[in-house]
Amino acid sequence: MAAQLFDVKKGFGVSVRAWRSKRGISQEELADRADLHRTYVCDVERGTRNVTLQSIEKLAYALEISIPTLLSYDHEALPDKPTGRKKHSDNQIDILYVEDNPTDVELARQGLKNITNRIHVVHDGLAALHYLSIVAQSGTRKHNNLPQLILLDLGLPKMNGLEVLRHIKTDARTAHIHVVVLTASALDHDLQSCKNLGASACIVKPVDLQNLSRITPQLNLQWALLRPAAAPARASLPA
């Protein structure tokens, strides 16, 4: 019986580690997303921790997959290989995606699967500002690790999108970053406020390569494509 429990823990640990690598995030980042201690996550991946149902739920949410998917730790259910982030060059765009809805995150991942640009996801407003602060501190004058583009949902927990945008644009370290606001409707009454605060454009969710490509010329950005995409279609902020 003990051996069986040990195998279950080992298998779950392999699943967590494989999905974490698939998402291209560190143990520390996963722990932060799941609101767990890094030592706890490390023990889970080593297969030495008895995991609670609550922790399983937190880990699945942090990895942006369903609980059944995370628990399906046989080799056929795991990602092909835990290869980490996609291959990229230094001049490709790093994207910070701030979205609390796992469904919208998954739709965006599917919609952007044709680009190799690195995408980092956080799930609330405070986490976005914390991430930007940490990354800004880790950079140097010669090498800026900050993202070049932020996709920002307005309806965020802990701190809403308008407040996050205000902080980004009043911080000298991050004011230069293009911020694209994500909204459920082009008629959202907050869009004018976003424009006044310095947002570059607006996209009606879900995010995909077509609506990003539509605003690319005005942002002076170029996407790294795996293969040609369909013709673009969508919108900038209203004048």
N, C-alpha and C positions, 0 to 999 in steps of 0.2 A: 504493500500500500504506500509506504514512504517513497519507494522508488517511482511509483506512478505519479505521485504528487510532484516529485522533483522534476519528472519529465514534462508535466504540464507547465510548471513554472519556467522551465528552460524553453519550451516551445513558445510560450507567450513572450518571453524575453527576446527570442529571435524575431518574432513578428514585430514587436515595438522597434527593435533596432533596424530592421529592414525597411519599415515604413518611414522611420526617421531619416534614414539615408536617402530614401526615395524623395523625400521632401527637401533634402539638402540642408538640414538643420543640425545643430550640435545638441548634445545632451543638456547643456545649460539652457539653450533656447527652448527645448521641449519642456524642461522643468518649469521655466518661466511661463510658457503658454498654458501649461496644465495646472499652474499654481501648486507645484510639488517641489520638494527639496531635490537638488541635483543628486545627492547621495541615494535618495529613494529611487530615482530613475535609473541610476547606475546599477543598483541592486536588482531592479526589475529586469534590465537587459542581461544581466549575468545569470538570471534565473534563481536568485537566492532570496527573493522577497515574496511573502504571501500578500498578494494584491487584493485590496478591497474592491467591492463593486463600484464604489464612488470613484476610486482612482482609475478603474478601467474606463469609466464614463469620461473622466477628465482627459485621459490619454487619447481616447478616440476622438474627442472634440478637438484637442490640440493638434492631432495629426490629420484632421479634416476627413475622417472616414467614419463609417458606421461601427457600432460596437460589434455586430456579427462579423464584419470584415476583419477587425482587429483580432478577434478571437479565432478566426480561421487561419491557424498558423501552420497548416500543412504546406508543403513546398509548392503545390499548384496554386494556392491562394495568395502567396506572397508576391511582391514585385519581382520582376525577372531577375534583376541583380541590384544590390544596394550601391549604385554607382554615384550617389550624391548629385550635385548640381550638373546641369547640362554643360557641355563644352562651350566655352565662350572666349571672346577676346577682350582685351582691356578696354576697348572703346565701345563695347556694347552697353546698352542701357540697363542699369539696375532699377527695378521697380519695387516700391513699397506699396503693398496692397492692404488697406485698412478696412476690414469688413467683418462684422460679427455674425453674419448668417452663413452657416456652413454650406447651405445649398447654393447660395450666390458664389461662394468661393469655388465650389466644385464646378459650377457652370463657367466661371471665368477661366479656370485651369483648362477646361475642355476647349473653350473659345480661343485660348492663347497657346494651344499645344503646338502650333506651327512656328513659334518663335523660340529662339534659344536664349533670349535675354533672361537674366536671373530675376526671379520674383520672390520677394519675402513677404509673408503674410502675418499680420497681427490682428487681434480681434477686438480691441477697444481703443478709445482715444488716448488714455494714459499710457498704454503699452506702445502706441505709435511714437509719442513724444519721448518716452524712455529709450526706445530703440534709436531714434535719431540722435539723442544726446550721447548715448554710449558710442555710436558709430562716429559721431563728430569728434569725440575725445580721442578715439583710437587712430584717427587720420593724422597726416602730416601735411606740410605745405606742398610737398612734392606729390603726395598721393592722397587724394580725397576719396574716402570710402562711402560717402553719402550717396543715396540713390539719386538718379537724375529725374525720376518721375514718381509722383505719389498719386495713387488712385485712392480717393478718400470718400467713403460713404458718409452721409450726413447723420443718419440715425444710429449713432454708436452709444454703447454703454460707458459709464464712468466719466466720459467727457464727450460731448457731441461734436459732430464734424465741424461746425462753425467755430467752436472754441479751439479745436485742434488747428484749423486753418489760420486763425488769428495768431496762435503761438508760433506756428511755422514762419509766418510772414513778418513777425516782429523780432525774430531771432536772427541776428546777422549771419550765423553759421548756416542757416537753412532757408533764408528768404529767397535765394536764387532758384530753389528747386521748383520745377513745374508741378502744380497741383491740379489734377483733374477730378472734379467733383462727380460723385456717382449718385444718381437720384432715380426714384421710381417713376417720375413724371417730368416732362419738360416744362410743365406749368408750376412746378414747385416754387412756392413764394420765397424760399430762402435763396434762390439762385442769384438774385440781384445782390443780396448781401454777400454772397460768395465772390461775385465779381468785384464788388467794392473792396473786399479784403485781399484781393490779388489772385484769385483762382484763374487758371489759364483757360479752362474749358469745362464743359459739362458733358457727361455721357449718361444716357438712360440705360439702366441695367437690363439684362446682364451684359457684362464686359465681354467683348470679343475683338478679334483682330480687325474686323471691318469698321467698327465704330472708333477704334483707336487710330486706324489708318486715316480716317476722315480728318482727325485733328492734327495728325503728324506734321503737315507742312507749316502750320502756324506755331508749332512748338520747336521746329527745327531739329527734330529727332529722326533717327533712322532705326528701323527694326532689323534684327538679324533673323532672317527667315530660313526655315528648313526647306520649304518649297513655296511656289507662288500662291498667294491668297486670292480670294474672290474680290470683286470690286467693292470699295468702301461705301458705307452709307450711314452717316449721322453727324452730328451737330456740335456746334459750339455754344457758348453762353449767349443768351439773347442780348442785344444791344440795349 
